[in-house]
Amino acid sequence: MAATARLGVLILPEHPGRKVLEVWRRAEGLGFAHAWVPDHLTWRTPRDEPWFDALTTLTAAAAVTNRIGLGTLVASPNFRHPVLLAKQTMAVDQLSEGRFVLGVGAGARDLDNTELGAPVPSTVERGERFGEFARLLDLLLRNHSTTFHGRYYTAEDVNLAPGCVRRPRSPLAIAAAGPRGMRLAAELGDIWITTGDAARPGWRTDDEAFATWARQLDRLAAACATSGRTPRRLVHLSRVTDAPYASPDRLADVVGRCGELGFTDVVVPYPREDGIFAGDQRAFEKAVLPLVCGGTRCESE
């Protein structure tokens, strides 16, 4: 694995009561560099199962962990307003003492729109709205006071005190696949996020996935050449296989190839008992431990 590639984990916000605290403590104990929560009102597969708010979940996680990075993968304009999201970001960032990363994306054309009774925006509108969403978040998180009048959002003398622990703001991670999103990630993003081909959900063969990621990395590099900035590059492995940790060798091979391709960060899904991301907890830990236990923070039961 490339020396700069760090391993993270995606944890669905589905754990009721205080069980959620145990899961997040365990994620930190395993030695992951960062842990993420998807931000949706509901999700496709576990539609009728427990599902909780992402920012509230991350607040609880911040209170019971000390080292692991925390983030949204990803928040979107579908039901988040930049002003409220900036306030929530500041709160989690302060509680975590600067460990929070705000991951954002344009939002899918799905239940996050229809559950609020809102019309599903066109592809063009989604792109334009997301650009304004990300730029306003950047302004809000950098400044003590912000006034902004845009096509989609307004902010009138919004005060953000005391601000983020990390300066000039909490890191912004931008999920993008198209040219406009890539330019935005290159201009504003501290991290660029991809899962692969968003237009083709479902698992791909390794060769298909890596070919897609290589093309995306090339497009990002072109955008970075214009902006003069180079964000970290994070890939979530959910579209390679349902169980990238089927064996230690399997996970080491996939993560290593990601590092060689140019990714700085790799995220695997935390195993569930059944359904999407189903997997055996012991097999999961056996696979990830060799990749995350190079430091002294790693604990084992």
C-alpha positions in Angstrom: 0.0 0.0 0.0 1.3 3.5 -0.8 2.7 5.2 2.3 0.2 8.1 2.2 -2.9 5.9 1.8 -4.9 5.9 5.0 -7.7 3.5 5.8 -11.2 4.7 6.9 -14.6 3.1 7.6 -18.2 3.9 6.7 -20.6 3.3 9.5 -24.3 3.4 8.7 -26.4 5.5 11.2 -28.5 2.5 12.2 -27.4 1.5 15.7 -30.1 2.3 18.3 -29.6 3.5 21.8 -26.2 3.3 23.3 -25.0 0.6 21.0 -23.9 3.3 18.6 -21.3 4.4 21.2 -19.8 0.9 21.3 -19.5 0.8 17.5 -17.7 4.1 17.3 -15.4 3.2 20.2 -14.5 0.0 18.4 -13.8 1.8 15.1 -11.3 4.0 16.9 -9.8 1.1 18.8 -9.2 -0.8 15.6 -7.0 2.1 14.5 -8.9 3.5 11.5 -7.6 6.9 10.5 -11.2 8.2 9.9 -14.8 7.1 10.1 -17.8 8.4 8.1 -21.6 8.4 8.1 -23.8 8.7 5.0 -26.2 11.6 5.3 -29.7 10.7 4.1 -33.3 10.9 5.5 -33.6 7.3 4.6 -31.8 4.7 2.5 -32.7 2.4 -0.3 -32.2 -1.0 1.2 -32.8 -0.8 5.0 -35.9 1.4 4.3 -38.0 0.0 7.1 -35.1 -0.5 9.6 -33.6 1.9 12.1 -32.0 5.0 10.5 -30.8 8.0 12.4 -29.6 11.5 11.7 -25.9 11.7 10.5 -24.9 14.9 12.4 -26.5 13.7 15.6 -24.7 10.4 15.3 -21.4 12.2 14.7 -21.9 14.3 17.8 -22.3 11.2 19.9 -19.2 9.7 18.2 -17.2 12.8 18.9 -18.0 12.6 22.6 -16.8 9.0 23.0 -13.7 9.1 20.8 -10.4 10.9 21.0 -8.3 10.4 17.9 -10.3 9.1 14.9 -11.3 11.6 12.2 -15.1 12.0 11.7 -17.0 13.0 8.6 -20.2 13.0 6.5 -20.1 10.9 3.3 -21.9 13.0 2.2 -24.3 15.8 3.1 -26.2 17.4 0.3 -28.5 20.3 -0.6 -31.4 17.9 -0.9 -32.5 18.6 2.7 -29.6 20.6 4.3 -29.4 24.4 4.2 -25.8 25.8 4.2 -26.4 28.1 7.2 -27.7 25.3 9.5 -25.1 22.8 8.2 -22.3 25.3 8.9 -23.6 25.7 12.5 -23.8 21.9 12.9 -20.3 21.6 11.4 -18.9 24.1 13.9 -20.6 22.3 16.8 -19.2 18.8 15.9 -15.8 20.3 15.1 -15.6 22.0 18.5 -16.8 18.9 20.3 -14.3 16.7 18.5 -11.5 19.2 18.9 -10.9 19.7 15.2 -11.4 16.1 14.0 -14.4 16.8 11.8 -14.5 16.8 8.0 -17.6 18.1 6.2 -18.1 15.8 3.2 -20.7 17.2 0.7 -22.1 16.2 -2.7 -24.8 17.3 -5.1 -27.3 14.8 -3.8 -29.0 11.9 -5.5 -32.3 12.1 -7.3 -34.2 9.9 -4.8 -36.0 9.8 -1.5 -34.2 12.7 0.1 -36.2 14.9 -2.3 -39.5 13.2 -2.4 -39.9 12.6 1.4 -39.9 16.4 1.8 -42.4 16.8 -1.0 -39.9 18.8 -3.1 -39.7 18.4 -6.8 -36.7 16.4 -8.1 -34.3 18.9 -9.6 -32.8 18.4 -13.1 -29.2 17.4 -13.5 -28.3 21.0 -14.5 -30.1 22.5 -11.5 -28.5 20.0 -9.1 -25.1 21.0 -10.4 -25.8 24.8 -10.1 -27.4 24.4 -6.7 -24.5 22.3 -5.4 -21.9 24.9 -6.6 -23.7 27.6 -4.6 -24.2 25.3 -1.6 -20.4 24.5 -1.4 -19.3 28.1 -2.0 -21.6 29.4 0.7 -20.5 26.7 3.2 -16.9 27.8 2.5 -17.7 31.4 3.2 -19.7 30.6 6.4 -17.1 28.4 7.9 -14.2 30.8 7.2 -15.8 34.0 8.4 -17.2 35.4 11.7 -20.1 37.0 9.8 -21.5 36.2 6.4 -24.0 37.9 4.1 -24.8 36.2 0.8 -27.5 36.5 -1.8 -27.6 33.7 -4.4 -30.1 32.0 -6.7 -30.8 29.2 -4.3 -29.6 30.4 -0.8 -29.6 33.6 1.2 -27.6 34.4 4.4 -28.1 37.6 6.3 -25.4 38.6 8.7 -24.9 35.0 9.9 -22.6 34.8 12.9 -20.4 31.8 13.3 -18.7 32.1 16.6 -16.3 30.8 17.9 -15.7 29.3 14.5 -14.0 26.0 13.7 -11.1 24.6 15.7 -9.1 24.1 12.5 -8.3 27.3 10.6 -9.4 28.8 8.3 -12.2 26.2 8.6 -13.0 22.5 9.0 -11.8 20.6 5.9 -14.3 20.4 3.1 -14.5 17.0 1.2 -16.3 17.2 -2.1 -17.8 14.2 -3.9 -17.7 14.8 -7.6 -17.6 12.8 -10.9 -18.4 15.3 -13.6 -16.3 18.2 -15.0 -18.1 21.0 -13.0 -17.8 19.0 -9.7 -14.2 18.2 -10.4 -13.4 21.9 -10.9 -15.2 22.7 -7.6 -13.3 20.0 -5.8 -10.0 21.4 -7.2 -10.9 24.9 -6.2 -12.5 24.5 -2.7 -11.9 20.9 -1.6 -9.4 19.7 0.9 -10.4 16.1 -0.1 -12.0 14.8 -3.3 -14.4 11.8 -2.8 -15.5 9.1 -5.3 -17.3 5.8 -5.2 -16.9 5.3 -8.9 -19.6 5.6 -11.6 -22.6 7.1 -9.8 -24.7 6.6 -13.0 -24.3 2.8 -12.6 -25.0 1.7 -9.1 -24.0 -1.7 -8.0 -20.8 -3.7 -7.7 -18.2 -3.8 -10.5 -15.4 -6.1 -11.3 -12.0 -4.8 -10.1 -10.9 -4.0 -13.6 -14.0 -1.9 -14.3 -13.8 -0.1 -11.0 -10.1 0.8 -11.3 -10.5 1.9 -15.0 -13.3 4.3 -13.9 -11.2 5.6 -11.0 -8.2 6.1 -13.3 -10.3 8.2 -15.7 -11.7 10.2 -12.8 -8.2 10.9 -11.3 -7.0 12.1 -14.7 -10.0 14.6 -14.8 -9.2 15.7 -11.3 -5.5 16.2 -12.2 -6.6 18.4 -15.2 -8.8 20.5 -12.9 -6.0 20.8 -10.3 -3.6 22.0 -13.0 -5.9 25.0 -13.5 -6.6 25.7 -9.9 -3.1 25.2 -8.6 -4.4 23.1 -5.7 -4.3 19.3 -5.1 -6.8 17.9 -2.6 -6.4 14.5 -1.0 -8.2 11.8 -2.9 -10.6 9.4 -1.2 -12.3 6.4 -2.6 -15.1 4.4 -1.0 -14.8 0.7 -2.0 -18.5 0.0 -1.9 -18.7 -0.4 -5.7 -15.8 -2.9 -6.0 -17.4 -5.6 -3.9 -19.8 -6.2 -1.1 -17.0 -7.5 1.0 -13.6 -6.1 0.2 -12.4 -7.6 3.4 -13.2 -11.2 2.5 -9.6 -12.0 3.4 -6.6 -10.0 4.6 -4.9 -10.5 1.3 -8.0 -9.4 -0.6 -8.2 -6.1 1.3 -4.5 -5.5 1.2 -4.5 -6.0 -2.6 -7.4 -3.7 -3.3 -6.2 -0.9 -0.9 -2.6 -1.3 -2.3 -3.9 -0.9 -5.9 -5.8 2.2 -4.8 -2.7 3.7 -3.4 -0.7 2.9 -6.5 -3.4 4.6 -8.6 -3.1 7.8 -6.6 -5.6 7.7 -3.8 -4.5 9.0 -0.4 -7.4 7.6 1.5 -9.5 4.4 1.2 -12.8 3.7 3.0 -14.4 0.3 3.6 -17.9 -0.3 4.9 -18.4 -1.5 8.5 -20.0 -5.0 8.4 -23.7 -5.4 9.0 -25.5 -8.6 10.0 -27.4 -8.9 6.7 -28.3 -7.0 3.6 -26.0 -4.4 2.1 -22.5 -4.5 3.5 -23.2 -7.8 5.2 -20.1 -9.4 6.6 -18.5 -11.2 9.5 -17.1 -8.9 12.2 -14.2 -11.2 13.0 -13.2 -11.5 9.3 -13.5 -7.7 9.0 -11.2 -7.1 11.9 -8.7 -9.7 10.8 -8.5 -8.1 7.4 -8.2 -4.4 8.5 -5.8 -4.9 11.5 -2.6 -5.4 9.4 -3.4 -2.2 7.5 -4.2 0.0 10.5 -2.1 -1.3 13.3 1.2 0.2 12.2 0.9 2.8 14.9 0.5 2.6 18.7 -3.2 3.5 18.8 -4.4 0.1 17.6 -6.2 -2.0 20.3 -7.4 -5.6 20.0 -9.9 -7.5 22.1 
